Amino acid sequence: MDHSSPSSPLSGKVSGQDTGALSECSTPPKPPRKVPKTPHKVLDAPSLQDDFYLNLVDWSSQNVLAVGLGTCVYLWNASTSKVTKLCDLGNRDGVCAVQWTREGSYLAVGTSLGDIQMWDGTRCKKIRSMAGHQTRTGVLAWSSCILASGSRDRNILQHDLRSSNNFINKLSGHRSEVCGLKWSQDDRELASGGNDNQLLVWNQRSQRPMLRFTEHTAAVKAIAWSPHQQGLLASGGGTADRCIRFWNTTKSNILNCIDTGSQVCNLAWSKNLNELVSTHGYSQNQIMLWKYPSMEKIVTLTGHTLRVLYLATSPDGQSIVTGAGDETLRFWNVFPSVKASAPVRNFGAWPMGRSHIR
């Protein structure tokens, strides 16, 4: 890819890492894991919106990053650095959410007008469009075969591509915009967060929430199910809350609450070990890595100049990408591989320097 081309918006850099230290004792403990404090790549992302309620970045299992920039969706292949413009919704619409299917072939795009477009990411071809929401669709979540969508109209719709209907189920429980959606690992439960400060958990077979948690005091966008423990759910609250809370959905109780000191925008568990990452907004715009269940801070990463609204994890579970209204995407090596002790990975053709998406 031509990194000098003005028509392409994302760019990259590589930086050093901090060294860490070994504590002295008679039986040397396991050395602390070294987490680089600088991103190994930075991409320019013009028109990446500074909107807490949108979800504009997703990383597929086939190693392709989807990014919503204004009215367009771009695909960036992390193995080859190839950029593809998937679609342009036109000046009367805009991209509000992107979400890959689990096998990584198809991309759902939520729009400002409330529609959901389904695209074949390999052929760059629109498969179908589904209506149902009255206004913008800002969050999407795939189970193995069902797409859940959340909207400013306060409703959650469930879509099945095998059905000719726009949606197969409608869930009404939030009193304000739905901004967080995540399926449990076994696809049996759907967690939703809203601007009404509620965290709801829905059973696949019911149109009423089976659990309703109201402890957060700000919007709940950040939601993550643990891949290591069934029924363990983490959620994060906005500026007036700043807390990460952990819930046991099997016993319907809260397990822990951590005040992070700033708006919680995203949460993601490591699939390789029992740690999770959080991204933050007002007032520190930081990224934090935590051990669970001790919630000991492993590292705090900084670099974004505006709140870190977007987060996605690489398919191997070692790297994350973060996005912000500062119009950059930053790639960090934060988690180790399943076997390796260090989280360093070569992403093939990634160059040293800045490159662009458009």
C-alpha positions in Angstrom: 0.0 0.0 0.0 1.2 3.5 -0.9 1.7 5.2 2.5 2.2 8.6 0.9 -1.1 8.5 -0.9 -3.4 11.4 0.3 -6.5 9.3 -0.5 -5.8 6.8 2.2 -6.6 7.7 5.9 -5.0 5.3 8.4 -1.4 5.4 9.4 1.2 3.4 11.5 4.1 3.7 13.9 6.1 1.3 16.0 7.5 2.2 19.4 9.6 0.8 22.3 8.4 -1.0 25.3 9.1 -0.7 29.0 11.3 -3.2 30.7 9.8 -4.2 34.1 11.9 -5.5 37.0 12.3 -8.6 38.9 11.8 -8.6 42.6 14.6 -10.2 44.7 13.9 -13.2 46.9 15.4 -16.6 47.7 13.1 -18.4 45.2 12.8 -16.1 42.2 9.1 -15.5 41.3 7.9 -15.6 37.8 9.1 -12.4 36.1 6.3 -9.8 35.6 4.9 -9.8 32.1 6.2 -7.0 30.0 3.5 -4.9 28.4 4.7 -2.3 25.9 3.5 1.1 26.9 3.4 2.5 23.4 1.3 1.3 20.4 3.2 -0.7 17.8 1.1 1.0 15.1 -1.0 4.1 14.8 -3.4 4.6 11.9 -5.0 7.9 10.9 -8.8 7.6 10.8 -10.3 10.8 9.5 -14.0 11.4 10.4 -13.9 8.8 13.2 -16.7 10.2 15.4 -16.4 11.2 19.0 -19.8 9.7 20.0 -20.1 7.5 23.1 -23.2 5.8 21.8 -21.7 4.4 18.5 -19.6 1.3 17.9 -17.5 1.9 14.8 -14.7 -0.6 15.0 -14.6 -4.4 14.8 -11.9 -7.0 14.1 -12.9 -10.2 12.3 -11.8 -13.7 12.9 -10.2 -13.5 9.5 -8.0 -10.7 10.6 -9.8 -7.9 8.8 -10.6 -4.6 10.6 -13.9 -2.8 9.8 -14.1 0.9 10.6 -16.9 3.3 10.1 -15.7 6.7 9.0 -18.6 9.2 8.5 -20.8 7.8 5.8 -18.3 5.1 4.7 -17.1 1.7 5.9 -13.5 0.7 5.2 -11.9 -2.7 5.6 -8.3 -3.0 6.5 -6.6 -6.4 6.2 -4.2 -6.7 9.1 -2.2 -9.4 7.4 -1.5 -7.5 4.1 -2.3 -3.8 5.0 -4.7 -3.7 2.1 -7.5 -1.2 2.4 -10.9 -1.7 0.7 -13.8 0.8 0.7 -16.8 -1.4 1.4 -19.6 1.1 1.1 -20.7 4.7 1.1 -24.2 5.3 2.6 -24.5 8.8 1.1 -24.9 12.2 2.6 -28.4 11.5 4.0 -27.2 8.6 6.2 -24.2 7.6 8.3 -22.5 4.6 9.8 -23.3 4.0 13.5 -22.2 0.5 14.1 -20.2 -2.4 12.5 -20.1 -6.0 13.6 -18.6 -9.1 11.9 -20.2 -12.5 12.0 -18.2 -14.9 14.1 -16.7 -16.7 11.1 -15.7 -13.3 9.8 -17.3 -13.4 6.3 -20.2 -11.0 6.6 -20.5 -7.6 8.2 -23.6 -6.0 9.6 -23.7 -2.2 9.4 -26.1 -0.1 11.5 -27.1 3.2 10.1 -28.3 6.7 11.2 -31.7 6.0 9.6 -32.1 2.9 11.7 -31.6 0.3 9.0 -29.1 -2.6 9.1 -27.2 -3.5 6.0 -25.6 -6.9 5.5 -22.5 -7.1 3.4 -20.3 -9.9 2.1 -16.9 -8.7 3.2 -15.0 -10.8 0.7 -17.0 -9.8 -2.4 -17.8 -6.3 -1.2 -21.5 -6.9 -2.1 -24.6 -5.9 -0.1 -26.7 -9.0 0.6 -29.8 -7.4 2.1 -31.1 -4.5 4.2 -33.3 -4.9 7.2 -35.6 -2.2 8.6 -37.4 -2.1 12.0 -35.7 0.6 14.1 -37.2 4.1 14.1 -33.9 5.9 14.4 -30.1 5.3 14.6 -28.9 1.8 15.2 -25.7 2.3 17.3 -24.9 -1.2 18.6 -24.9 -4.7 17.1 -24.1 -8.2 18.5 -23.9 -11.5 16.7 -24.6 -14.9 18.3 -23.8 -17.9 16.2 -26.9 -17.2 14.0 -28.9 -14.3 15.4 -28.0 -10.6 15.1 -29.2 -8.3 17.9 -29.4 -4.6 17.3 -29.9 -1.7 19.7 -31.2 1.7 18.9 -32.0 5.2 20.1 -35.6 4.1 19.8 -35.0 2.1 23.0 -35.7 -1.2 21.4 -33.6 -4.3 20.8 -34.4 -6.3 17.6 -33.3 -9.8 16.8 -32.7 -10.7 13.2 -32.3 -14.1 11.5 -30.8 -14.0 8.0 -32.6 -17.3 7.3 -35.9 -15.5 7.7 -37.4 -13.1 5.1 -38.7 -10.9 7.9 -36.9 -7.8 8.9 -36.7 -9.1 12.5 -38.0 -12.1 14.4 -38.2 -10.7 17.9 -38.5 -7.3 19.7 -37.2 -6.7 23.2 -38.5 -3.6 25.0 -37.0 -2.9 28.5 -34.8 0.2 28.3 -36.2 3.7 28.8 -33.5 5.4 26.8 -31.0 4.6 24.0 -29.5 1.1 23.9 -25.7 1.5 23.6 -24.3 -1.9 24.8 -25.1 -5.4 23.6 -23.2 -8.7 24.1 -24.2 -12.4 23.8 -23.0 -14.8 26.4 -20.4 -17.4 25.3 -23.1 -20.1 25.0 -25.6 -17.8 23.1 -28.2 -18.4 25.8 -28.2 -14.9 27.3 -28.0 -11.4 25.9 -26.8 -8.5 28.0 -27.9 -5.0 27.1 -26.9 -1.6 28.5 -28.6 1.7 28.0 -28.5 5.4 28.5 -31.1 4.8 31.3 -28.2 3.4 33.4 -29.6 -0.1 33.4 -27.9 -3.4 32.6 -30.5 -6.0 31.5 -30.0 -9.7 30.8 -32.4 -11.5 28.5 -33.1 -15.1 28.0 -33.2 -16.3 24.4 -36.8 -17.6 24.9 -38.3 -14.6 26.7 -39.4 -11.1 25.7 -38.9 -9.8 29.2 -35.5 -9.3 30.9 -34.7 -12.1 33.3 -32.3 -9.8 35.2 -32.4 -6.1 35.7 -29.4 -4.4 37.4 -29.7 -0.7 38.3 -26.6 0.0 40.3 -24.8 2.0 37.6 -25.4 5.8 37.8 -24.5 6.6 34.2 -25.0 5.0 30.7 -23.8 1.4 30.4 -22.0 0.9 27.1 -19.2 -1.4 28.2 -20.3 -5.0 28.6 -18.2 -8.2 28.5 -18.9 -11.8 29.3 -16.1 -13.8 30.7 -14.9 -16.6 28.4 -13.5 -18.4 31.5 -16.4 -18.6 33.8 -20.0 -19.2 32.9 -22.4 -16.5 34.1 -19.6 -13.9 34.9 -20.5 -10.6 33.4 -18.6 -7.3 33.6 -20.1 -3.9 32.9 -18.8 -0.3 33.0 -20.6 3.0 33.6 -20.2 6.4 32.0 -18.9 9.7 33.4 -21.1 10.0 36.4 -20.4 6.4 37.4 -16.8 5.4 36.4 -17.2 2.0 37.9 -16.6 -1.5 36.6 -19.0 -4.0 38.1 -18.9 -7.7 38.1 -22.1 -9.8 38.2 -23.0 -13.5 38.7 -26.0 -13.9 36.4 -26.6 -17.4 37.6 -27.2 -16.2 41.2 -28.3 -12.7 40.2 -25.9 -10.9 42.5 -23.0 -8.4 42.3 -19.5 -9.7 42.9 -17.3 -6.6 42.9 -17.2 -2.9 42.1 -14.1 -1.0 41.1 -14.0 2.8 40.8 -11.7 3.5 37.8 -11.8 7.3 38.2 -13.0 8.0 34.6 -15.8 7.2 32.2 -15.7 3.5 31.2 -16.2 3.1 27.4 -15.3 -0.5 26.7 -14.4 -3.8 28.3 -12.9 -6.9 26.8 -11.7 -10.1 28.4 -8.5 -11.9 27.3 -9.4 -15.3 25.8 -5.9 -16.6 26.7 -5.8 -15.8 30.4 -8.0 -14.3 33.2 -7.4 -10.6 32.5 -9.5 -7.9 31.0 -8.9 -4.5 29.4 -10.9 -1.4 29.9 -10.9 1.9 27.9 -11.8 5.2 29.3 -12.9 8.7 28.5 -13.3 11.7 30.7 -11.0 12.6 32.2 -7.9 10.6 31.5 -8.5 8.9 28.1 -6.5 5.8 29.3 -6.5 2.1 28.6 -6.1 -0.2 31.6 -5.2 -3.8 31.9 -6.4 -5.7 35.0 -5.9 -9.1 36.6 -9.1 -10.9 37.6 -10.4 -11.5 40.2 -7.9 -9.4 42.2 -8.4 -6.4 39.9 -4.7 -5.6 40.3 -3.7 -3.1 37.7 -1.1 -4.5 35.3 -0.5 -1.4 33.2 -2.1 1.9 32.2 -1.6 2.9 28.6 -2.0 6.5 27.4 -1.6 8.2 24.0 -5.1 9.1 22.8 -6.0 12.8 23.3 -9.8 12.2 23.4 -11.9 9.5 25.0 -11.2 5.9 23.9 -14.6 5.1 22.5 -13.7 2.0 20.4 -12.1 -1.3 21.2 -11.6 -4.6 19.3 -9.4 -7.6 19.9 -7.2 -9.4 17.3 -8.3 -12.9 16.4 -5.3 -14.5 18.2 -6.2 -12.6 21.3 -2.8 -10.9 21.7 -3.4 -7.4 20.4 -6.1 -4.8 20.8 -7.0 -1.8 18.6 -8.4 1.3 20.2 -10.1 4.2 18.5 -10.9 7.8 19.6 -12.3 11.1 18.4 -8.7 12.2 18.0 -9.1 10.3 14.6 -6.5 7.7 15.3 -6.6 3.9 15.7 -3.8 2.6 17.9 -2.6 -1.0 18.1 -1.3 -2.4 21.3 0.3 -5.7 22.3 -1.3 -6.4 25.7 -2.0 -10.1 26.0 0.3 -13.1 25.7 -0.4 -15.9 23.3 -1.7 -19.2 24.7 1.8 -20.7 24.8 4.2 -17.8 24.5 5.2 -15.7 27.5 5.6 -12.4 25.7 2.7 -10.8 23.8 4.8 -9.7 20.8 3.5 -10.6 17.4 4.5 -9.8 13.8 1.4 -8.9 11.8 3.0 -9.7 8.5 3.1 -6.8 6.1 2.5 -4.0 8.7 5.0 -1.3 7.8 6.9 0.9 10.1 5.4 4.3 9.6 2.0 5.9 8.9 -0.5 4.6 6.5 -4.1 5.4 5.6 -7.5 3.7 5.3 -9.2 5.7 2.6 
